[in-house]
Amino acid sequence: LASSNSVTEERRIQIANRNLEVGAAHEALQALAVLPGEASGDADVLLARATAYAALGNYGEALNQCARGVENDPKFSRLRLRCARWRTASESKSDFK
């Protein structure tokens, strides 16, 4: 899958989301990694990437992806809500250090 160019952008997002549902965050990122440059700024792609990074505990990168997604689509409420959740998780995680 990662090297296949015949899989559509929409299908890659579906595959990534399925991987996230079963806890396979690394595989989700691999499915999204081969998208063309213009697709990588799509809010759905950024949400999937952010979700994968958050699942891996990398809240900083999850928030970076969120910021890009909100910049591209400020009305995408699902992304905004998850950003807020991860920001809170990131802050509480740093409180324990």
C-alpha contacts under 8 A as a table, 3 or more apart, distances in Angstrom:
res1	aa1	res2	aa2	distance
1	L	4	S	5.06
1	L	7	V	7.75
1	L	31	A	6.89
2	A	30	Q	6.00
2	A	31	A	5.62
2	A	33	A	7.59
2	A	34	V	6.51
3	S	34	V	7.29
4	S	7	V	6.39
5	N	8	T	7.88
7	V	11	R	6.33
7	V	12	R	6.62
8	T	11	R	5.16
8	T	12	R	6.24
9	E	12	R	5.11
9	E	13	I	6.33
9	E	35	L	6.67
9	E	39	A	7.38
10	E	13	I	5.21
10	E	14	Q	6.35
11	R	14	Q	4.96
11	R	15	I	6.10
12	R	15	I	4.99
12	R	16	A	6.02
12	R	31	A	5.79
12	R	32	L	6.29
13	I	16	A	5.03
13	I	17	N	6.11
13	I	31	A	7.62
13	I	32	L	6.89
13	I	44	D	7.45
13	I	45	V	6.41
13	I	48	A	7.23
14	Q	17	N	5.12
14	Q	18	R	6.15
15	I	18	R	5.08
15	I	19	N	6.17
15	I	28	A	7.07
15	I	31	A	6.92
16	A	19	N	5.07
16	A	20	L	6.22
16	A	27	E	7.13
16	A	28	A	4.01
16	A	29	L	6.96
16	A	31	A	5.82
16	A	32	L	6.78
16	A	48	A	6.83
17	N	20	L	4.96
17	N	21	E	6.22
17	N	28	A	6.86
17	N	48	A	6.51
18	R	21	E	5.03
18	R	22	V	6.61
18	R	28	A	7.96
19	N	22	V	5.36
19	N	23	G	6.25
19	N	24	A	4.85
19	N	25	A	6.45
19	N	27	E	6.40
19	N	28	A	5.39
20	L	23	G	4.99
20	L	24	A	5.35
20	L	25	A	5.40
20	L	28	A	6.24
20	L	51	T	7.65
20	L	52	A	6.61
21	E	24	A	7.52
23	G	55	A	7.77
24	A	27	E	5.46
24	A	28	A	6.38
25	A	28	A	4.98
25	A	29	L	6.34
25	A	52	A	4.73
25	A	53	Y	7.28
25	A	55	A	6.43
25	A	56	L	6.74
26	H	29	L	5.20
26	H	30	Q	6.30
26	H	52	A	7.17
27	E	30	Q	4.94
27	E	31	A	6.22
28	A	31	A	5.18
28	A	32	L	6.46
28	A	48	A	7.74
28	A	49	R	7.60
28	A	52	A	6.64
29	L	32	L	5.16
29	L	33	A	5.92
29	L	49	R	6.26
29	L	52	A	6.62
30	Q	33	A	5.04
30	Q	34	V	7.30
31	A	34	V	6.66
32	L	35	L	5.70
32	L	40	S	7.97
32	L	45	V	7.21
32	L	49	R	7.47
35	L	39	A	6.09
35	L	40	S	6.27
36	P	39	A	5.49
36	P	40	S	6.52
37	G	40	S	5.26
37	G	41	G	7.41
38	E	41	G	6.09
38	E	42	D	7.60
39	A	42	D	5.34
39	A	45	V	7.39
40	S	45	V	6.18
40	S	46	L	6.98
41	G	45	V	6.97
41	G	46	L	6.55
41	G	68	R	7.25
41	G	69	G	6.95
41	G	72	N	7.20
42	D	45	V	5.26
42	D	46	L	6.20
42	D	69	G	7.04
42	D	72	N	7.42
43	A	46	L	5.00
43	A	47	L	6.00
43	A	69	G	4.76
43	A	70	V	7.47
43	A	72	N	6.75
43	A	73	D	6.41
43	A	76	F	7.61
43	A	79	L	7.86
44	D	47	L	5.03
44	D	48	A	6.23
45	V	48	A	5.17
45	V	49	R	6.17
46	L	49	R	5.00
46	L	50	A	5.92
46	L	65	Q	5.48
46	L	66	C	6.64
46	L	68	R	7.33
46	L	69	G	5.66
47	L	50	A	5.04
47	L	51	T	6.03
47	L	65	Q	7.14
47	L	66	C	6.68
47	L	69	G	7.06
47	L	79	L	6.04
48	A	51	T	5.08
48	A	52	A	6.22
49	R	52	A	5.08
49	R	53	Y	6.21
49	R	62	A	7.16
49	R	65	Q	6.80
50	A	53	Y	5.15
50	A	54	A	6.09
50	A	61	E	7.04
50	A	62	A	4.04
50	A	63	L	6.85
50	A	64	N	7.83
50	A	65	Q	5.30
50	A	66	C	6.26
51	T	54	A	5.12
51	T	55	A	6.10
51	T	62	A	6.66
52	A	55	A	5.05
52	A	56	L	6.36
52	A	62	A	7.65
53	Y	56	L	5.06
53	Y	57	G	6.36
53	Y	58	N	5.09
53	Y	59	Y	6.51
53	Y	61	E	6.28
53	Y	62	A	5.11
54	A	57	G	4.89
54	A	58	N	5.28
54	A	59	Y	5.09
54	A	61	E	7.82
54	A	62	A	5.45
54	A	86	W	7.14
55	A	58	N	7.43
58	N	61	E	5.71
58	N	62	A	6.33
59	Y	62	A	4.77
59	Y	63	L	5.97
59	Y	86	W	6.34
59	Y	87	R	7.43
59	Y	89	A	7.76
59	Y	90	S	5.73
60	G	63	L	5.22
60	G	64	N	6.31
60	G	90	S	7.45
61	E	64	N	4.86
61	E	65	Q	6.22
62	A	65	Q	5.21
62	A	66	C	6.21
62	A	83	C	7.86
62	A	86	W	7.51
63	L	66	C	4.82
63	L	67	A	6.07
63	L	83	C	6.23
63	L	86	W	7.06
63	L	87	R	6.97
64	N	67	A	5.14
64	N	68	R	6.41
65	Q	68	R	5.22
65	Q	69	G	6.20
66	C	69	G	5.00
66	C	70	V	6.03
66	C	79	L	6.62
66	C	80	R	7.36
66	C	83	C	5.84
67	A	70	V	5.21
67	A	71	E	6.05
68	R	71	E	5.08
68	R	72	N	6.24
69	G	72	N	5.09
69	G	73	D	5.95
69	G	74	P	7.61
69	G	79	L	7.31
70	V	73	D	4.99
70	V	74	P	4.57
70	V	75	K	7.46
70	V	76	F	6.92
70	V	79	L	7.10
70	V	80	R	6.75
71	E	74	P	5.79
73	D	76	F	5.69
74	P	77	S	7.82
76	F	79	L	5.67
76	F	80	R	6.49
77	S	80	R	4.94
77	S	81	L	6.05
78	R	81	L	5.23
78	R	82	R	6.27
79	L	82	R	5.22
79	L	83	C	6.08
80	R	83	C	5.06
80	R	84	A	6.34
81	L	84	A	5.18
81	L	85	R	6.37
82	R	85	R	4.96
82	R	86	W	6.13
83	C	86	W	5.19
83	C	87	R	5.98
84	A	87	R	5.07
84	A	88	T	6.27
85	R	88	T	5.23
85	R	89	A	6.23
86	W	89	A	4.82
86	W	90	S	5.83
87	R	90	S	5.02
87	R	91	E	6.14
88	T	91	E	5.13
88	T	92	S	6.14
89	A	92	S	5.17
89	A	93	K	5.96
90	S	93	K	5.08
90	S	94	S	6.31
91	E	94	S	5.22
91	E	95	D	6.39
92	S	95	D	5.01
92	S	96	F	6.99
93	K	96	F	5.70
93	K	97	K	7.26
94	S	97	K	5.35
